[in-house]
Amino acid sequence: MTLPIILDDEAATMALGKQLAGVLRPGDKIALTGTLGAGKTTLARGLLRGLGFAADVPSPTFAIVQQYEPPEVRLSVAHVDFYRIEEPEEIQELGLDDILMDGAMIAEWPDRLPVSFWADALQITLEIENDDTRRLTWTAGPAWKDRWPII
């Protein structure tokens, strides 16, 4: 059993995302789970900031896939939100395998894909403790050995 990470506020969630950016590499999958408002997009924003992205980071809910490419970031990253995916065929149209060849993926609402897709992923669950505090728990696949946890 791993001890949870307590994130005291939004700044702590952003800071953890920035730290996570330091160990991100091509082929990595990060699956973010939590209720609306739990901090999934905030963690993703911190990670993208840590990769060098300086502009606004929108939630990918409506676009489904928001792609970030060098030179704006040090590594190609797709921020994906599977919330609106209803049919398995829609997932194949997203080109996830192509994304992972040269870059990484940050996914919100990963439960829309088969559990087997996430076997090698860093699976993070964020829970609301109170207005500001979040509780982070995780499962780290073999690809994350010696890279997670980072604090």
N, C-alpha and C positions, 0 to 999 in steps of 0.2 A: 504494500500500500504506500502510495506517495502522499506526502503532506501537501495540502493545498497552498496556493500562493494567494495571499490577501492583497488586493489592490485597493488602496485607501481612497482613491479618487480618479477622475478622468486623466489627470496628468500622470499618475502611476501606470495606468493602462497604456497610455501613449509611450511612456518610457520603456515599458516591457516590449512593446512592438518594435521600438528602435533597437533594443538589444537583440531581439530575434532576427532583425535584418542582418546583423553582423555574422550570423552563422548560416544564413540562407544560401542554398546553392541550386543549380539546375536540377530539375527532376523532383524537387521537394513539393510536397503537398501539405498544406495546413488546413485542417477542417475545424471550423469555428461553430460551436453549438451553444445555444442559449436563447432565452425568450427575447421578445422585442425589447430593446432598451438595455440589454445586459452588457453591451460593450463590444460586440463583435466587430462592428465597423470602426469603432475607435481603435481597437487593437490593430486592425488592418491599416488604418491611417498612420499609426505610429510606425508600423513596419515599412510602409512606403516612404515615410519621412526619413527613416533610417537608411533607405536605399538611395536617397537623394532627391526624391520628388518634392518640389517646393510648392506646387500649385494646390488648389483645393482638391480634395479626394471625395468625390461623391459616392453615395451608396450605389452599388450596381443593381439594385432591385429591379429597376425598369429596363436597363440595358442588358441585364443578365450577365454579360461579360464586359468588364472594363479592363482594357489592355494598357500596360505601361511598358515602354521600350527605352533602351539606351538611346541617346545620352541623358535622358531625363532621370533614369535610374541606372544603377550599376549592373542590374540583372533584369531580364525580361520577367514580368510578373503579370499574371491574369488574376484580377479580383473578380470572383464569380459568386453570384447569388442564385441558388437553385430554388428559391422560394416559389417562383411562379411556374416552375417546370411541372407539368402534369403527366406527360407521356414519356416513356423511356426513349422513344425515337427522337425527341427533341434534344436529348443529351448528346446523342451521336452527332448531331448537326453542329455542336459547339466546337469540335476539333480539339478536345482536351489532350489527346495524345500528342498532337503537334505542339501545343503550348508547353508541355512538359519536356520536349526534346531539348530545348534551349533555355527554358525558363522554369519558373516556379508558379504555384497556384495557391491562392488564399481563397477558401471556399466557405461561404455562409450557407446554412441550411443543407449540410452535406447528407442528411438522411434521405434525400431524394435519389441518391445513387446507391448501388449495392455496397454492403459492408466490405466486401472483398476489394473494392476500389481503394479503400482507405487503409489497407493492411500495413503499408509502409509509411503512413502519414503521421504527422504530429496532430493528434486530435485533442482540441482544447474545448472545455466546457466552461462557460462563464455563467455565474449565478448572481442575482442581485441579493446582497445582504441587507442593504438599506439604501437611502437616496444616493449616496456617493460610493459606498464600498462594494467591491465585487470579489467573489470567491472563484478562483481559477483552479480547475482540476484538469488532468490530462492523462492521455495514453500516448506513449511515443513508440512508433514502429522502429524496426531495426535500423532504418536509414538515419535515425536521429540519435543513435548510440553515441555517447561522448559529446553530444551537442546540446542536449536538453536534459534536465533543466539548466538554464543559463544563470540563475541567481542562487 
